[in-house]
Amino acid sequence: MSLQGREVILGVGGGISAYKSAELLRRLQDLGLQISVVPTRASLNFVGKATWEALSHRPVNENLWNNISDVAHIKSARIADVIIVAPTTADLLAKFAHGIADDLLTNIFIASSAPKILVPAMHTEMWENAATQKNVQTLRERGILVIEPDTGRLTGDDVGSGRYPEVTRLISEISAFLDLTSDLLGLKVLISAGGTHEAIDPVRFIANRSTGKQGYAFAIAARNRGARVVLVSANVALADPQGVEIVKVESAQEMAKALSDNFSDCNILVMSAAVADAKPAKLANQKLSKSDYSSIELIENLDILKSLTSAKKKQVVIAFAAETGEDSLERARVKISAKGADLLYLNDVSEGAIFGQDETEGWILNSSGDVSKFETAGKDTLANELLNLALTTRVKLGYAND
């Protein structure tokens, strides 16, 4: 599934293993997920509210009766893309199975239509109790993932089934259930988006038609696949994607500095921004009058992509070319070689096509000269396809183990 909002409710039940969910929260954050913790009141005997707020960077509410006018349980239920309850006690299993809603967590759980994942953890006798097993069966029949607990050391000297699973296994099973891909985990993806503005005077500037949609689609796709994402955004009127570091710039010069500051330790560079090739030779300090517009002298901007690739070490570089005319493919072949890019996406923007649209079509080129047609599809689909190719390129170039 696609988790565009990346909003996860992490419910915490009142068991001794509640402390282990702190690590689970961290690992979920590593995947780019945004976590809101909803502990039961009983769980706060084991891990306090301050801990969850510090780890999630969000306020924590466990009381159904706080801020009644906000209708917190309905609001949370509607924005949640997935609900994970870890640990899930025998009491919570029974309540979820029988539709009992007597606190904030159980109200959110029942009100939400999002996918749900339960992580039971309790003593062996409680886990193997016939009523508990019947509740687990009922929940699984409803499409809820109930993860089998581990067998091992429990509270005190007890050993048996019912142990909170290792977090690595939880992440694996959660990812498989939600069809999440975390193949960019541990990598830094640097992305440019939007179109630069080159000032003529305090009022006017030279601009282009880029809206930044493709770059933002890359940022969301890379984040969803576990990457640390730095998005250098030029004059974009889109909502900031959560879980992404955003650097706002205006001009080509500002973009060049932001990209240069982040390039050395990135693994993949995506240059999807439309950078102005030229800028006014002189910036007027005051608004120019109409009579001053007989001509504007232009000077060439720094070739940002070429300057970055000249310092390239083990980065995979994805370039973009917006062309018009019959020889656009040949110009793209020249560009990928001249710029030192590993991959290049070419789209024909004749008559304003592609800019501002949700879909794109074009050609994908690699540095070996191979060309493939990319048929009309969403910009998010293109982003994931190019990220797939970037990972393949990393392997071919021997970067994957660094």
C-alpha positions, -999 to +999 in steps of 0.1 A: +000+000+000+010+036-004+012+056+029+012+091+015+004+107+048+028+084+067+007+088+099+010+060+124-009+056+157+013+036+181-008+023+209+010+011+240-007-014+263-001-018+300+025-046+300+061-047+313+074-049+278+060-014+270+096-001+272+105-022+241+081-001+220+105+028+224+129+010+201+100+001+178+091+037+176+126+047+166+128+020+139+094+031+125+108+067+124+138+054+104+114+043+078+101+078+075+069+072+094+054+099+116+044+085+149+017+096+174+018+076+206-015+068+224-007+049+256-033+033+279-033+047+314-021+014+327+010+015+304+021+048+320+030+028+351+058+013+330+068+041+305+059+078+312+042+103+290+073+125+289+093+096+273+069+092+245+067+129+238+105+132+237+108+103+213+079+111+190+084+149+191+046+152+195+022+157+224+008+126+239-028+122+250-041+092+269-074+107+282-105+103+261-120+132+281-094+158+273-104+186+249-138+171+242-145+197+215-117+183+194-133+149+193-097+135+195-106+098+189-124+105+156-098+130+144-070+106+151-088+077+136-094+096+103-058+107+098-041+074+108-027+054+079-020+025+101-026+016+138+000-005+156-006-016+192+026-028+210+025-044+234-011-057+231-022-071+264-048-099+269-072-072+280-068-052+248-071-083+226-105-089+243-116-053+239-106-051+202-123-085+195-155-076+211-158-039+201-154-025+236-143+012+236-137+026+271-106+047+266-089+068+239-069+040+223-099+016+220-121+044+207-095+052+180-091+016+171-128+010+166-134+043+148-106+037+123-107+019+090-069+019+086-049-013+086-042-026+121-013-045+136-012-060+170+018-072+189+007-094+218+030-098+248+020-115+280+027-145+302+024-179+285-007-189+305-025-158+294-014-161+258-024-198+256-057-192+274-086-204+252-104-170+254-073-152+243-067-176+214-103-172+203-100-134+204-068-137+183-086-159+158-115-134+156-092-104+150-073-123+123-105-132+105-112-094+103-080-088+084-060-076+114-023-087+116-017-103+150+020-110+152+030-142+170+050-135+201+084-149+206+093-177+230+119-169+257+125-152+290+095-135+305+091-115+337+110-130+366+123-166+360+095-176+337+103-189+302+078-196+274+057-182+246+043-147+250+076-127+248+076-093+230+091-101+195+125-088+185+121-054+168+139-065+137+112-092+132+084-067+139+098-043+113+100-071+087+064-083+093+050-048+095+067-039+062+055-070+045+019-065+057+018-029+046+039-037+014+064-011+025+098-010+009+128+002+030+155-004+004+168+032+008+172+029+046+206+043+056+210+064+024+208+101+019+189+114-011+195+150-021+168+165-043+163+198-061+128+209-070+109+239-084+121+267-106+146+294-097+138+331-098+165+355-111+158+390-099+157+419-123+147+445-097+130+444-063+097+435-081+104+416-112+123+384-120+130+358-147+112+325-140+100+293-156+070+271-155+082+244-130+059+238-101+081+213-082+056+184-084+082+160-097+108+169-071+083+166-043+072+132-057+108+121-054+110+134-018+080+115-007+090+083-026+125+084-011+112+091+024+087+063+021+115+039+012+135+048+043+160+074+030+171+105+048+159+132+024+171+167+019+149+187-005+162+220-019+130+237-029+129+268-052+096+289-052+072+260-048+036+264-037+032+228-024+027+215+012+060+206+028+062+168+030+067+156+066+098+137+075+119+156+049+145+182+056+136+212+034+159+240+024+140+269+008+159+289-019+150+315-046+178+319-070+202+296-089+231+309-067+212+300-035+203+266-049+239+260-058+251+267-023+224+245-007+232+216-029+269+220-025+265+220+013+247+187+012+263+169-018+295+154-002+277+129+021+247+121-002+243+088-020+218+098-046+214+133-062+181+141-081+183+173-101+147+178-110+146+216-105+144+239-135+174+261-130+176+294-150+204+293-175+210+330-172+204+360-149+204+398-153+240+411-154+229+439-130+203+438-103+185+472-101+181+485-065+149+502-074+119+492-095+127+499-132+105+520-153+090+509-186+115+529-206+144+509-191+130+477-206+144+481-241+169+454-233+182+434-203+218+422-204+221+386-193+250+366-180+252+328-177+244+311-144+267+286-128+261+251-142+251+236-109+249+200-121+282+200-138+299+216-108+286+190-085+295+160-107+330+174-110+333+167-073+315+134-075+329+104-056+303+076-051+271+094-057+245+083-083+233+114-102+199+116-118+195+145-142+164+160-160+161+175-194+130+194-205+133+198-243+112+206-274+116+196-310+125+165-330+161+163-320+154+165-282+166+129-277+199+136-293+204+167-271+196+146-241+223+121-250+248+150-253+236+164-219+240+131-199+275+128-211+285+165-207+269+168-173+285+135-159+251+121-148+243+084-144+207+086-154+186+112-172+149+117-177+138+135-208+104+149-213+090+170-242+075+202-228+062+216-260+033+239-255+037+237-217+032+200-214+042+182-182+047+213-161+022+214-133+006+181-143+003+150-120+014+127-148+044+126-171+058+107-200+092+107-216+124+087-220+150+074-195+186+074-206+216+059-188+253+067-192+259+036-213+236+050-240+206+029-233+172+045-238+137+033-227+103+049-232+085+059-200+048+057-208+023+081-193+021+076-156+020+095-123+051+115-113+053+093-081+056+062-104+084+078-123+101+088-090+101+052-078+113+038-112+142+062-112+151+054-076+150+017-086+174+024-114+196+044-091+199+015-067+208-008-096+234+016-107+249+017-072+254-020-074+269-019-109+294+008-098+303-010-066+288+016-043+262-006-026+285-019+001+298+016+012 
